[in-house]
């Protein structure tokens, strides 16, 4: 194999800033360490943490690639020592600590899963980050059950569309907020029982009305700020509020009485800094509980748009615009011709 053949393209942020700071670099193809696999990337998902990293607000975990990208789909190109879970040539999707916007990436084999039958590489690349996030927060920490009500903010985001479709697949009712009437209707088209335009409607009032005054059993929030107290107001007795981001601010002045009166739980988590072992627990749960639903077509990632790897800046312009519904995906050329 020639030296040139061992090089690959990666997308990096040349400095903190807007989409224009993203550029392509040529780097040596990584070599899988013990327990790792090398994936020939066909497609990579674009996520909000990528935007935060681009802006200089999300430090790369120790040992992870500084190239952007937290999820990919592709083919197992080689295996490190003692990596036996996935065969050479197997088609997999994977959750990464970084480095997915590239022609190749390495990942702990336990954080890769077989691509469910019926999913394209582009669809598969849109699964790991949002499905891992929704599963661990809505179903694990939030303990959402069939018959309960989920209130999800940002209903047309990648996380939001996943939360709607998964919650409905498991028999829950869903109220979803979004930033326009059109987006609220899109949430309903995706399965939400009620879409609420948060710019013109009070989501607390609408949620209470939709649940006959009971409130939401689980609330998935990425807004923070003044949403915190409003979430408490919209929550049912024994409600669980799960924080996964804080777009409107990480600090909030709160009245503690609703927590006590309603016996609320306000919890939260991050995903990227977790160890491969911790992520493997989520991966195993997804394969057991969610993969059969994906293969049966009962839930499916919602794809907004697709861009070639060389147009990563355009993909970031799209996610920055907040005009997207569902996931934005980059392709290396093996799954999509630009």
C-alpha positions, 0 to 999 in steps of 0.5 A: 500500500502506498503512502498516498493510499494511506492518507484520508480527508478529515474535516476540522475547524481551522479556528473557532467560528462560523461554518466558514472555518471548516476545512479539509485536511489530509491526514494518515489513516488511523490504525485501530488499537486493541478492541477497536475497528477501522470503519470506511465511512460512507456517511456521517451525521451532523449534530449540535455538539459539532457546532459547539466544537466548531465554535470552540465551546466543546472541548475534545475528550482526551484521546479523541480526534479533533476532527468533527463528527460523532456518528458514522455508518460504513464498512469494517475495513480492519480490526485491532487485536482482540476485536471480534464482534464485527466481521471484516466487511460488515456494515455498521453504524457507530457512536464516536468521541470524534473524528467522524467527518472523515474517509475513515475512523476508528472506534471501540467495537462495542460502540458500533452496531450492525446496520438494521435491515432496510436502512441506507448508509445515510439513514444509518449515519443519522441514528447513533447520536440521537438514538443513544441520546434519546434512549439514555435520557428519555427511557433510561433516566426519564423512565418513560412508559407506555401510556405516559406523556412526553413533552419534548422541546425542539421537536423538529431537531434531530433529537426531537424527531427521534424522541417523537418517533421512539416515544410513539413506537413505545406507546407514549403520548407526545407533545412537541414544541417547535418554532413555527406553525409549520414546524408544529404541524410537522411534529404532528405528521411525525406522530406527535399528538400535539405540536405547539408553536412556542413563539405564539403559544404557551406550552405549559397551558397547551400541555396541561390542556392536552393531558386533562390537567395532569401534565407531562410525565417526562420532559426532554429539555435542551433549552434551559434558562427560563424553561426550567420553571415552566417545565416544572409547571408543565410536569405531572406529579412524579414527573421527570425532567431530563436536561440535555443542553441549555441553549438559553442559558445554563443558569436559572433562578428557580422556585423549589416548591414545585419540586417538593409539591409534585415530587419531581425529579430534575436530572440530566446527562452528557453523552460524549464524555462517557467511556466506551464501556458506558456507551456499550451498555446503551448500545446493547439496550438499543440493539435489544429494544430498538433495532427490531423496531427499526427493522420492522419500519416502526421508527426511522430516522428523519433525513433533512438534507445530505451534503458531500464531505467537501461541503461540510460548511454548507451542512453547518450553515443548514443546521445553524439556520434551524430551518432543518427538520430531522438530521443533516448528513455528510457523505464521503462519496461511496454512498452518495454522488455529489 
